[in-house]
């Protein structure tokens, strides 16, 4: 049996789980595929494919072209980039792994603090032989607006309160009672953008939420405010955000996710001085990767033994 491990950017997959126990031919793909045609060509001879989150899409057209594929394992319990219905129709089993959300919350705060205290600019100055180059912004007493008060958003709000921030929140399904139970003030969508010194996005990407932060919402923000996105890139109208940053209509953005990933080398967000940009590393920690790869091996072994595997949620 042939197994493909995809998007192992750091080259760590084989060291974090007992892949040898599967007694199979295993190939590692370290880089993202250029397009669907390249993915199909590379994966056409594999029985099992292990996908890292949503880095490689598996729409119906790709699944139907992979005639030898019998099992598709994704890290995490859900993967919007996999057409699970098409996989079932093609006779391909799909399963997931365990997951925990604390790394995403932690990176959110790393980005908030980096933007507030100008960490990238100050580090760059020191490395170039310089010294202080700007004035940071304190967070105590500031307002943190959380767009989506679910599992991760609630944790982000909790840390905000520990910093002495006032926390407000909005989403379509959030109620004032639910927000109050989580120690956060419920406000309207417009009020959240207008009042917040930091807006942090924690929504699930859906057609209803796609582009939910656009020209209008950015126009409501203070010129001193920061937009943070560690959820999904398409939740933000990227072109509108680039204009807002270029024209200094908001102070900064701190982003871990983008419309196109990996981010193209010549993308404007790579060079804007008021954008703190990381390469979608919200879930990239050793302890979570150990869960991902350990569970993936267990799933493949269970499937080989015709035993139950972890279904996607």
Buried (B, 14 or more C-beta within 10 A) or exposed (E): BBBBBBBBBEEBBBEBBEBEEBEBEBEBBEEBBEEBEEBBEBBEBBBBBBBBBBBBBBEEEBBBBBEEBBBBBBBBBBBEBBBBEBBEEBEBBBBBBBBEBBBBBBBBBBBBBBBBBBBBBBEEBEEEEEEEEEEBBEBEEBBBBBBBBBEBBBBBBBBBEEBEBBBBBBBEEBEEEBBEEBEBBBBEBEBBBBBBBBBBBBBBBEEEBEBBBBBEBBEBBBEEBBBBBBBBBBBBBBEBBBBBBEEEBBBBBBBBBBBEEBBEEEBBBEEBEBBBBBEBBBBBBEEBBBBBBBBBBBBBBBBBEEEEBBEBE
